[in-house]
Amino acid sequence: MADDEKWSEFLTDYLPPRGRKVRILATLGPASRSPEMIGKLFRAGADAFRINMSHGTQADRAEIFQSIRALEKLHGRPTTILVDLQGPKLRVGTFADERVDLKTGQSFTLDLDPTPGDTRRVCLPHREVFHALEVGSRLLLDDGKLVLRVMELGATSIATKVEVGGALSNHKGLNVPDVVVPLAALTEKDRSDLAFAIDQGADWIALSFVQRPDDLAEARRLIGGKAALLAKIEKPSALERLEGILELADAVMVARGDLGVELPPEAVPPAQKRIVEVARELGKPVIVATQMLESMIKAPTPTRAEVSDVATAIYDGADAIMLSAESAAGDWPEEAVAMMERIALSVEADKGYGARLHFTQTKADPTTADALSAAAFDIARTVSAKAIICYTTSGSTARRISRERPAVPVVVLTPKMSTARQLGLLWGAHSVHTRDVSSFEEMVAKAKRMALRHGLAKGGDRVIVMAGVPFGTPGSTNVLHVVRLTGDELKGHKS
């Protein structure tokens, strides 16, 4: 949509705002990459789509971009695309017989020799690991199914003892939880995929295996302001530097897959709580991901424990909850999204939801914009306003309001489509791409029309309007205005 003249009210396929605040991020894959299935996931409740660059080709991904943008145009709603880079995944080499069985207590060597391995040794083609390890360090293979302990270190070999044995096959992953491995945050494949994603118009770039704040620097430089940057927290070393990482990232993901491999299982829930809490305090969107409805890969309904897991993330105030294999490769992708939707609606209808949501204190920064956002939260509650409508160019006003977790919808009006799309991961935000306003009177009139057209308010209701004067100046939020609708604002008005 270029402007108000093509406003979504007049689209035959217009969908009203979601009846929930938490966002749903669905991963696309073999089970859901067709335009028809992407449309079904969107209508079932998906607000944003994740494209995982660990699998498939760039040509395949280009078709997915086109399908999502066509869907966006059809429904008149800015739709978010997150591209997840593979990152520097460590893997062992190959075996002469494709797999071996390692026995608990035996010796096993990792070396730089590319010759296919056997029950005594295998290649580990990552020289950086050899320099980072210490005697006593653990090595986890195949998502933690096998555990090795470093006994001796050489320039080209690592002698280990097998503490937990099992089958090991070609190219299985290796995790090093006890040390920081000096790997580049971006591989050559990542750089190629990032350039492709930017060229296709990705809204978010997710950086995998972040270990320290400096890891974000190169990705930020290559993105060049054309997308937002999300840091995936999946290593213990990242938890130790969480605040610094969040200061430099635009958002964060609790990536419980690899995090759950490198941390003891019982340590993952406290880590999740801490990541969500720190992100909320800093006003950065936070996504909880991995195995949320894992059983729905094969079953049409989840376990009660999985439902509780999703609900807990929502109660904690996560901006978004994510489906991985459930929507990418499962047998029930549409049903998994619909289940997420139902869980979210149920939690947000709980009378105790608001109190639990505000258990985390989000202290306002000493700025006019933060002060007005905090005031909007209080005023909306006091006068029973039906919505908060904010004008923004960069999205910063919307992020400040969302940080307060108001009980009413936040309608975000922006002239920048890139901003509208990026805010699809923001709690409570409903983005509208529309012309900017040029006067106070136009600001109020448009806000009233938007509230009515979206069905968020009716005659006699109040809404709160926030903007910056002069209009169109990023970071200038300095106006908060409460208006009452008459219900006649749409009469004779086509834009």
Secondary structure by P-SEA (a helix, b strand, c coil): cccccccccccccccccccccbbbbbbbccccccaaaaaaaaaacccbbbbbcccccaaaaaaaaaaaaaaaaaacbbbbbbbbbbcbbbbbbbccccbbbbcccbbbbbccccccccccccccccaaaaacccccbbbbcccccbbbbbccccccbbbbbbccccccccbbbbbbcccccccccccaaaaaaaaaaaaacccbbbbccccccccaaaaaaaacccbbbbbbcccaaaaaaaaaaaaaccccccccaaaaaaccccaaaaaaaaaaaaaaaabbbbbbbccccccccccccccaaaaaaaaaaaaaccccccccccccccccaaaaaaaaaaaaaaaaaccaaaaaaacccccccccaaaaaaaaaaaaaaaacccbbbbbbccaaaaaaaaaacccbbbbbbbccaaaaaaaccccbbbbbbbbbbccaaaaaaaaaaaaaaaccccccbbbbbbbbccccccccccbbbbbbbcccccccccc
